[in-house]
Amino acid sequence: MLCIKPGEHGSTFGGNPLAAKVGIASLRVLVEEKLAENAEKLGAIFREELKTFERDHEMVEVVRGKGLLNAIVIKPKTEKPPGMYAWH
């Protein structure tokens, strides 16, 4: 039978009453301070600024993201200047 023995598994907020209280407090902060909504609003502003790279640099293929998780996708190779790569 497959069983987890003591010391084989762990989690951030698991295992004791203090950790459970910390987990509840963390969730309360997320809700009360509207962190998800704020991340969505700030992420939209950030992506708009990043999109200037998309317009100004031909090596940038696209700017994308959600909330504050964002990315700039670089084209693997451009023709101007000939043979220019984003990485070597």
ZIRAPE-V867810 format. One record per residue. RES is the residue in three letters. BURIAL is b if it has 24 or more other ideal C-beta (glycine too) atoms within 12 Angstrom, else e. Layout:
<<RES & BURIAL> <RES & BURIAL>>
This chain:
<<MET & e> <LEU & e> <CYS & e> <ILE & e> <LYS & e> <PRO & e> <GLY & e> <GLU & e> <HIS & e> <GLY & e> <SER & e> <THR & e> <PHE & e> <GLY & e> <GLY & e> <ASN & e> <PRO & e> <LEU & e> <ALA & e> <ALA & e> <LYS & e> <VAL & e> <GLY & e> <ILE & e> <ALA & e> <SER & e> <LEU & e> <ARG & e> <VAL & e> <LEU & e> <VAL & e> <GLU & e> <GLU & e> <LYS & e> <LEU & e> <ALA & e> <GLU & e> <ASN & e> <ALA & e> <GLU & e> <LYS & e> <LEU & e> <GLY & b> <ALA & e> <ILE & e> <PHE & b> <ARG & b> <GLU & e> <GLU & e> <LEU & b> <LYS & e> <THR & e> <PHE & e> <GLU & e> <ARG & e> <ASP & e> <HIS & e> <GLU & e> <MET & e> <VAL & e> <GLU & e> <VAL & e> <VAL & b> <ARG & e> <GLY & e> <LYS & e> <GLY & e> <LEU & e> <LEU & e> <ASN & b> <ALA & e> <ILE & e> <VAL & e> <ILE & e> <LYS & e> <PRO & e> <LYS & e> <THR & e> <GLU & e> <LYS & e> <PRO & e> <PRO & e> <GLY & e> <MET & e> <TYR & e> <ALA & e> <TRP & e> <HIS & e>>
